[in-house]
Amino acid sequence: DYHYVFSADCQPYMTWQARALYESWRAIGSPGRMTRLISCTDDEYARYEHMDVVPDTVKCPSFVWYAKEKFGDDDGYSAYNLPGGMNHWAQNVGTDRKWVVKLDADMLLLKPLSVREIPASKGVAASGQYDYLVGTKNGMAKWFVDEEVEKRLAPVGGWEIFDAEDFVNMTPHWFAQTVKVRMDKRIWFPYRGTGDVYVSEESPRPWISEMYGFVFGCGLAGLTHNVMRSVQLYAGMKPWDEASADPFIVHYGLRMDEGPYSWDKHWEPGHLERMTCATRDVKPFPVVPYPKRPSAHALQQERHNYIKVKIMYITVSAINDAVKKYNDEKCGRGARSHRVETKSLPIIPKGRDVPMKPSREDPKVKPRMTQKPTPVPVMHRAERAGDATERLLARKATLKVEREIAHEERMHRMWTMGSLTWVVGFCVIVYRFVRTKTRQRSEQRRRREKNPFREV
């Protein structure tokens, strides 16, 4: 019932992100489909070799210069590809599923998204909270929507779950409002009411114009939001509650720091080609050391810091493993490669920016691509057996990590229940002691009163 969809382009930077997200979706066993919407120019499509990175890939036009072509606005805004591609797909291809799950490319899935756990319904989208979209509350929205629509707005973005019909009705408004916000000089620098801290005299237009276009588009389509704050955790951030300590989604759009370790997807290595046979030995991204598990009696702050570092480890390890797995499938397994051993989230095998079987994709629904995917070289029997063995080992490693996480949770619950039992037991003992003493005093008093020689 779920169709996961995300937007990307033809740059190496977006290609490895797309593969990592796809592998995370495969690993969690989520029912439904996943589609990559790729927006590139004709020249970029002619040179692009990675249509097979996500088997269900839909080619969309490039919308970077849409405003210039349509309105003469000399502004190349790559984020136009997100609403433009989503609208192109929704109106021309569409889905056969009930729910559309919109994601960003720089996300990893840890658990399947379900409306049973993340409630959504017709007319109500489940959405992630983005508090920095202050323009939804400070009056800025009145420049773009009427008062009735303004009441439906919420500071949301990133991931969403939509009723499929609602999504199709919403995307034209999303695209149109993005253009409208991006071109409106009233919100350019030096105006600070958008919440975008990066606007400047050199770059006066808010980069988050697309996010406002999305929020306003949802409002114009008559949608409201079930805002879910703890479904997503940014890699490098500590959880703030028990739900965010066990997130459905990891978003790695910000820099991660822990002691001397630091990594950011935006840095130069992230823009290197690393998914061709000639570049398969490009150095993998550095991985933070796996953290030491805290004791069962550790304070919440210590446990949350452990989860923070573990999520950092999981995230970068999963990216490296997804790249390696793709290169091994495409180029064979004989060449040297930089293997990073992982005990991470179930990847097999293992801010924000704009199957090998078994597969959960419906075999009756063909990927709608206008360009034939790059063929994967045929593997010999030994290579297939080796790959199956690697997947089996990876699955065992996954189960081990899942057992460790379950053990941590059991130990924490046992410690909590043990503490409560001790406190309750102590209180019962004290109560019985006091009650016994009280009874003894009362008995002694009655005996004295009955003693005939008491006053002699």
C-alpha positions, 0 to 999 in steps of 0.5 A: 500500500506504500509508494516511497518516492524521492528526487535526485539528479545526475550528479555523483553526489546524488547518485550514492545517496540514492543507492544508500536510501534504496538499500536501506528500504530493501533491508527493512522489508517495507511493503510497496515500491520505491521510485527515484525521480531523476531530473537532468538535462539532455546532455546529462542524461546522455552521459549518465551511467547509473539508471540502474542505481534504483531499478524503478527510476523515472526520468523527469526534465530538469527544472533548474532554470524553469523560472527563467524559461517561464518568467524571465527570472535569471535564477538557477535554483536546483531545488525546483527539481523537487516540486517539479519532478514530483509534479511531473511524476504525479500528473504523468505517471502516478501510483497504484498504491494507497499511500505516497511516502515522500522522502529526501535523498539524504535519508536512510530508513530504519523501520517501515513507515506505516499509518498505523504507527504514524497516523495519516488519512484522507485530507491529513498528511503525516509530516516531520516538524521543521521549527525554523519555518517561522514564516508560517507563524509570523505573518509572512504567509499572508503575502502568499495565501489567504487567512483561511489557508493560513490557518491550515499551515504548519512548519513541516517538511522532509518526510511526509505520508500522503493519501495518494489522491491528496498528493496528486492534487497537491503537487501543482500547488507545491510547484507553483508556490515554490516559484512564487516564493522564490521570486518574491523580492519582499522576502529577499535579504535583508528580510529575516522573517523566513528563518533562513540564516544563510541569506546574504547580500550575495545570496539574497534569496532564501534557499528554503523557498521550496519548503515554503512552497510545499507548506503553502501548496499543502494549505491551498490543496486543503490539507492539514498535518499530523506533525510528528516530531520524533519520527526522524533523527538527524545523524549527529544529534542526540535523541530528545525523547524515547521515540527519537531514540528509536527513529524510523528515519535518519537524515544526514543533511548536517555535519556530524561531530564526535571528538576528533571525528567529523564528516559532512556529505557536502564536503569535496569527497561527497562530490567524487564519482565513486560508482563506476568500475574505474572509480570503485576504489575511491576511499570510502567515507570515514566512519566514527568508531563504534561506541561502547554500550552504556551499563544498564544503570546509565543515566538517560544522557549517557544512553542518548549520547551512545545512540547518537554515536551509534547512529553516526556509525550506522549512517556512514557505514551503510552509505559505504556498504551500499556503494560497495555492493553496487560496485561489486554487482556491476563490476564483479568482486575481483578488484580490491575494495575498501571494506568497512566491517559494520554492525549497523542497521539492516543494510544488505550487506552492508539543513537539508539538500535539495534485487538481487532478489527477493524484491518487494516491487510488484512484478506486474508493474514495470519501472517507467523509464524512457532510458534502458538501465545500464545492464549488470554483468552476468555473474558466474555461479561462484560469484553468485554463491559468494554474493549469497554468502555475503548477504547471509553473513550481513543478515546474521550481523543485522540480527545480532545488532537487533538482538543487542538493541533488544537486550539493551531495552530489556536491561533498561526495563529490568533495571527500571522494574527492579528499582520500582520493586525495591522501592515498593518492597521497602515501603511495604516493610516500613509500613508493616514495621510501623503497623506492628509497633503501633499494635504493640503499643496499643496492646500494652496500653490496654493491658495497663488499663485492665491491671487492677493494681495499676493505681496501687 
